[in-house]
Amino acid sequence: MWTVDELLPVLPEDWERCLAVAAHPDDIEYGAASAIARWTAQGKQVTYLLATRGEAGIDAMHPDQAAPLREEEQRAGAREVGVDVVEFLDHRDGVVEYGPDLRRDIVRAIRRHRPDVIVSGAFTVRMVGGITNQADHRAVGLATLDAARDAGNRWIFPELVGEGLPPWGGVRYVCFAGAERPTHGVDVAGEPLRRGIASLAAHAEYTKGLGVVGPEPGPFLTWAARQGGPALGVEAAVLFDVHTLAFEGPPPWL
């Protein structure tokens, strides 16, 4: 139980551009999309980057059919929260490998979009509530954290400079949703949560394919946001484990 003395800080919002990186279509919608709805309503620019097209996600549907379906559901879900740009990397769903190829692909997107903030999913073995995390989530989350730093170093993936993508060291925060130990939160009560629910609802065919384990978007996201709210002292919140890559003000040793 959260107490007043343990309230988490609010994630700063004095920034303009965000890149949301996920393994599969629908990953962003399980909470983070509500925060993204809040940010786009403020005029912030948010772009989605998906490592796969989610082609292995529907047991009763061949991957050749599932991939375009899930891609379209992701684009529809993104539109519900004010995101117009959705990109896919075409790594193979279910067997995404952490390594330089994945890091390079994410660095390429970071240098192209030049975000101040990056959002992804937890890369630890356990997630919020002790839930065991999925392999692709772990690989993509960790690669995203490393790519945020790689993007600012011209001697890591120097071939990208030849593609016209100079280093970008402007990432301030890398924020992981669904983390077992969050450090910050975003108030999503009201319209942001409603739009987040609509975003997950856009993945109707995928959710239907999950059968009885597929959550109903409204009750599930409302419950999850209300679980997070007390940590921030609000009605509903999305919580993140935030890695700060740039000091706010002078370094602490000065």
C-alpha positions as MATLAB code, in Angstrom:
seq = 'MWTVDELLPVLPEDWERCLAVAAHPDDIEYGAASAIARWTAQGKQVTYLLATRGEAGIDAMHPDQAAPLREEEQRAGAREVGVDVVEFLDHRDGVVEYGPDLRRDIVRAIRRHRPDVIVSGAFTVRMVGGITNQADHRAVGLATLDAARDAGNRWIFPELVGEGLPPWGGVRYVCFAGAERPTHGVDVAGEPLRRGIASLAAHAEYTKGLGVVGPEPGPFLTWAARQGGPALGVEAAVLFDVHTLAFEGPPPWL';
ca = [
       0.000    0.000    0.000;
       1.341    3.418   -0.988;
       1.430    6.131    1.665;
       1.763    9.892    1.348;
       5.421    9.674    2.388;
       6.143    7.287   -0.491;
       4.558    9.179   -3.381;
       6.487    8.917   -6.615;
       7.558   12.058   -8.470;
       5.684   13.123  -11.579;
       7.538   12.465  -14.828;
       8.675   15.894  -16.119;
       6.811   17.112  -19.193;
       9.063   19.973  -20.311;
       9.991   18.268  -23.571;
       8.643   18.074  -27.127;
       9.397   14.741  -28.856;
       8.913   11.123  -27.803;
       9.721    7.808  -29.472;
       7.773    4.797  -28.177;
       9.550    1.502  -28.912;
       7.853   -1.878  -28.450;
       8.243   -5.473  -29.520;
       4.706   -6.081  -30.777;
       1.527   -4.301  -31.852;
      -0.602   -3.817  -28.690;
       2.366   -3.636  -26.258;
       2.144    0.160  -25.996;
      -1.607   -0.007  -25.447;
      -1.345   -1.868  -22.135;
      -1.002    1.362  -20.184;
       1.579    3.598  -21.839;
      -0.877    4.734  -24.536;
      -2.900    6.598  -21.917;
       0.175    8.657  -21.001;
       0.837    9.207  -24.693;
      -2.725   10.497  -25.127;
      -2.023   13.069  -22.418;
       1.187   14.143  -24.135;
      -0.223   14.475  -27.643;
      -3.066   16.588  -26.208;
      -0.332   18.927  -24.948;
       1.008   19.228  -28.503;
       3.940   16.853  -28.067;
       5.082   14.770  -31.046;
       5.059   11.004  -30.470;
       6.229    8.336  -32.917;
       5.811    4.558  -32.607;
       8.510    2.037  -33.514;
       7.593   -1.677  -33.491;
      10.300   -4.335  -33.692;
       7.897   -6.901  -35.200;
       4.526   -6.974  -36.907;
       3.123   -9.381  -34.314;
       2.691  -12.113  -36.883;
       3.020  -14.951  -34.351;
       0.437  -13.516  -31.981;
      -2.797  -15.187  -33.152;
      -2.748  -18.968  -32.843;
      -5.633  -19.573  -35.268;
      -4.246  -17.276  -37.975;
      -1.248  -17.887  -40.236;
       1.508  -15.290  -39.796;
       1.092  -14.123  -43.398;
      -2.473  -13.088  -42.538;
      -1.829  -11.939  -38.998;
       0.985   -9.504  -39.847;
      -1.018   -7.058  -42.003;
      -4.013   -7.337  -39.672;
      -1.991   -6.510  -36.595;
      -0.156   -3.725  -38.405;
      -3.470   -2.087  -39.269;
      -4.776   -2.536  -35.722;
      -1.630   -0.849  -34.418;
      -2.049    2.110  -36.747;
      -5.695    2.426  -35.706;
      -4.768    2.239  -32.034;
      -2.092    4.884  -32.504;
      -4.572    7.253  -34.121;
      -6.829    6.983  -31.061;
      -4.109    8.647  -28.969;
      -2.964   11.213  -31.525;
      -0.034    9.320  -33.075;
       0.223    9.422  -36.862;
       3.673    7.912  -37.503;
       4.011    4.149  -36.896;
       7.088    2.294  -38.153;
       7.938   -1.417  -38.204;
      11.389   -3.044  -38.198;
      10.413   -6.553  -39.386;
      12.290   -8.549  -36.776;
      10.738  -11.996  -36.437;
       7.957  -12.155  -33.865;
       8.696  -14.466  -30.958;
      12.435  -14.801  -31.539;
      13.698  -11.210  -31.438;
      17.371  -11.294  -30.526;
      19.148   -8.724  -28.415;
      22.331   -7.677  -30.201;
      23.950   -5.117  -32.480;
      21.467   -5.574  -35.344;
      18.502   -4.679  -33.134;
      20.404   -1.874  -31.425;
      21.431   -0.427  -34.794;
      17.848   -0.441  -36.049;
      16.657    1.415  -32.956;
      19.582    3.867  -33.108;
      18.673    4.616  -36.711;
      15.152    5.572  -35.626;
      16.408    7.627  -32.687;
      18.773    9.610  -34.896;
      16.042   10.162  -37.450;
      13.322   11.278  -35.018;
      15.608   12.928  -32.404;
      13.404   12.312  -29.339;
      13.826   13.947  -25.948;
      12.050   11.012  -24.282;
      11.857    7.327  -25.151;
       9.124    5.022  -23.868;
       9.377    1.241  -23.924;
       8.334   -1.805  -21.918;
      10.077   -3.416  -18.961;
      13.123   -5.512  -19.875;
      13.427   -7.374  -16.582;
      12.495  -11.031  -16.131;
       9.654  -10.009  -13.826;
       7.215   -7.175  -14.486;
       4.700   -5.339  -12.321;
       2.931   -7.710   -9.937;
       5.679  -10.292  -10.342;
       4.421  -11.312  -13.806;
       7.062  -13.179  -15.815;
       8.055  -11.079  -18.809;
       8.103  -12.309  -22.412;
      11.347  -12.868  -24.347;
      10.792  -10.267  -27.090;
       9.859   -7.646  -24.503;
      13.108   -8.235  -22.628;
      15.247   -8.048  -25.759;
      13.598   -4.917  -27.153;
      13.471   -3.058  -23.845;
      17.161   -3.579  -23.082;
      18.178   -2.801  -26.673;
      16.171    0.418  -26.465;
      17.968    1.531  -23.310;
      21.358    0.823  -24.854;
      20.415    2.412  -28.187;
      19.457    5.640  -26.402;
      23.134    6.026  -25.480;
      24.503    4.511  -28.709;
      22.638    7.180  -30.657;
      24.890    9.910  -29.289;
      28.183    8.190  -30.106;
      29.390    8.633  -33.674;
      31.814    5.716  -33.333;
      29.061    3.215  -32.535;
      27.405    2.256  -35.820;
      29.445    4.854  -37.758;
      27.798    3.648  -40.956;
      24.680    5.532  -39.909;
      26.546    8.813  -40.329;
      27.048    7.753  -43.935;
      23.261    7.397  -44.198;
      22.931   11.051  -43.264;
      22.119   10.371  -39.612;
      24.506   12.277  -37.340;
      24.686   11.434  -33.622;
      21.776   12.426  -31.408;
      22.624   12.722  -27.730;
      19.467   14.555  -26.738;
      17.569   11.718  -25.046;
      16.836   12.867  -21.491;
      14.698   10.024  -20.186;
      14.098    6.388  -21.104;
      10.842    5.301  -19.461;
       9.774    1.684  -19.006;
       6.105    0.869  -18.495;
       5.024   -2.233  -16.603;
       8.154   -2.224  -14.442;
       8.246   -4.096  -11.152;
       9.793   -1.081   -9.379;
       8.550    2.186  -10.925;
      10.222    5.498  -10.115;
       7.846    8.079  -11.677;
       4.237    8.418  -12.744;
       1.897   10.202  -15.155;
      -1.631   11.268  -14.186;
      -4.010    9.804  -16.810;
      -7.370   10.352  -15.123;
     -10.213   11.354  -17.415;
      -9.711   11.825  -21.139;
      -6.189   10.306  -21.406;
      -7.429    7.046  -19.897;
     -10.540    7.031  -22.093;
      -8.378    7.440  -25.182;
      -5.982    4.770  -23.951;
      -8.898    2.363  -23.618;
     -10.002    3.165  -27.179;
      -6.453    2.515  -28.336;
      -6.379   -0.993  -26.859;
      -9.908   -1.647  -28.156;
      -8.563   -1.100  -31.682;
      -6.723   -4.432  -31.313;
     -10.026   -6.301  -31.380;
      -9.021   -9.234  -33.594;
      -5.844   -9.851  -31.638;
      -7.648   -9.699  -28.296;
     -10.360  -12.019  -29.608;
      -7.643  -14.448  -30.677;
      -6.423  -14.662  -27.083;
      -9.721  -16.257  -26.039;
     -10.676  -16.155  -22.371;
      -7.313  -14.674  -21.308;
      -7.838  -11.607  -23.489;
      -8.697   -8.641  -21.249;
     -11.653   -6.356  -21.911;
      -9.973   -2.952  -22.512;
     -12.207   -0.729  -20.380;
     -12.307   -2.691  -17.125;
      -8.701   -3.845  -17.414;
      -7.062   -0.475  -18.102;
      -9.306    1.312  -15.600;
      -8.317   -1.195  -12.919;
      -4.610   -0.947  -13.806;
      -4.607    2.872  -13.806;
      -6.417    2.970  -10.470;
      -3.847    0.567   -9.053;
      -1.151    3.043  -10.070;
      -2.983    6.186   -8.959;
      -2.169    6.009   -5.224;
       1.553    5.930   -6.012;
       1.144    9.435   -7.447;
      -1.645   10.630   -5.169;
      -4.174   10.779   -8.018;
      -7.178    8.780   -9.210;
      -5.448    7.038  -12.126;
      -1.828    6.885  -13.227;
       0.607    5.105  -15.513;
       3.868    4.308  -13.724;
       7.326    4.106  -15.290;
      10.829    3.065  -14.305;
      12.719    6.107  -15.587;
      16.401    6.148  -16.528;
      17.722    9.698  -16.617;
      20.458   10.081  -19.233;
      21.021   13.831  -18.834;
      21.525   15.764  -15.617;
      18.897   18.289  -14.673;
      21.003   21.341  -13.839;
      24.634   21.115  -12.709;
      26.157   17.714  -11.895;
      25.588   16.744   -8.247;
      29.310   16.812   -7.406;
      29.610   20.534   -8.214;
];
